[in-house]
């Protein structure tokens, strides 16, 4: 097991112990141990092999033994026995918003609730409202949480689908009987959540490829296997489908199975208008549905298919029937950019608040990736649950960042940390005063505790945008994909306010957020609002989210020029100073 897998086991052990009512110091030790592992800068396997775990503060002898067992054997009998002693449905309950281990324990002990189904039944029978510490409002919220989970039960985060799909795609590419292959479907279109994973392969030997596919690591079960198609269920719970076609059919199959449904309908209509017929097998010179190879229009690549239908090539991310046809006809599609165009991220956290890594570790990692800058924007004091900084600590951090930057310059490292804050938007203004904000290089304003009133939330964001020291608004809607709906907001009114004040809007690249939503970026772009693709990183692994953010930005029709953090450090400093009314 690697450090992430070991940390996940430690977290689960701590949670299981909480469910059993164990000593809180004991449960906390496992959670703390997981956090320590997450912050390691060396491979855990190396530390174990060199017997250096004992030198790490916070990891005692008992924890060392368990971590070593997990790393070396991949399993831990203590964890397995503990898990077997707790009804499995209790862990499922923890996935519901508003339920922690203590509440789940009470529900189990007092009402014998051991699953989502028994919880829902108790809510319907009004038994939850009668418990001390719950009440009518909690009962109603629990029913909402159950309905929310059910609504999204068959959907998965983009990052989870990519993590599952990429090893399989790599294996298919290496197979001798595979000519061409690609992911397709909503995953190829970079949707924020996906249903199934689709693969399209061209081969002269479909049977061989299909047999290879269903034997891939990480497959829990085979759902179906035919002559040209197979479906499997992965260990992650995601269904994966493979379709094998001839190489002549490949461009058409790839376009068809990439979708979207709405995009494909318009493509077929364009074919019919030209006296052609389009399906997953080809583009045919026929008014009737056919697979006759003699009538197939030769298209070696997807781009040839688009050209035959009078269009520029439409990148997969844009295939949603949201203006791509008009733009492709008039050569006005956005110019695609790669995530490597991004020079850094301006919204990130360190161990000064709820991040996992030190300023020095963050700087070293960013430099190793070839980035030019990295914003440190830890939480403000109102976010006490995230160890938010008060003014004194923030000023201390400014000095600490300056010291790291000086060391980087002395060592000839081309990277600078930027001092900043993610300041809370409160009911009566921002969590820090303007004097303090003026001392910072980057200010992100975010709403973490919304009102139930749409007008009030909207007004709070607009007021933040009007502040001369706020550079950007963070994770505007507040949504957590597959967990929490967006706040009640008039997002277009906030975009208008940002356009009027020169305030940027974040595209939060966390795969749990992707916020601002890609569907709103075309409007924001039309108003001249600039985007900042931010990792909102809390640990070094989150730097990789820049890639995800870029794919979602492309889906939102954004070009490199629309994105602030494609700028060099020199250009960025000028842009940061351009906020209207900013005195420095």
Buried (B, 14 or more C-beta within 10 A) or exposed (E): BEBEBBBBBBBBBBBBBBBBEBEEEEBEBBBBBBBBBBBBEEEBBEBBEEEEBEEBEEBEEEBBEBBBBBBEEEEBEBBEEBBEEBBEBBBBBBEBBEBEBEBBBBBBEEBEBBBBEBBBEBBEEEBBBBBEEBEEEBBEBBBBBBEBBEEEEEBBBBBBBBEBBEEBBEBBEEBEBBBBBBBBBBBBBBBBBBBBBBBBBBBEBBBBBBEBBBEBEEBEEEBEBEEBBBBBBBEBEBBBBBBBBBEBBBBBBBBBBBBBEEBBEBBBEBBEEEEBBBBBBBBBBBEEEBBEEEBBBEBEBBBBBBEBBEBBEBBBBBBBBBEBBEBBBEEEBBEEBEBEBBBBBBBBBBBBBBBBBBBBBBBBBBBEBEBBBBBBBBBBBBBEEBBBBEBEBBBEBBEBBEEBBEEBEEEEBEBBBBBBBBBBBBEEBBBBEEEBBBBBBBBBBBBBEBBEEBEEBBBBBBBBBBBBBBBBBBBBBBBBBBBBEBBBBBBEBBBBBBBBBBBBBBBBBBBBBBBBBBEBBBBBBEEEBBBBBBBBBBBBBBBBBBBBBBBBBBBBBBBBEBBBBBBEBEEBBEBBEEBEEBEE
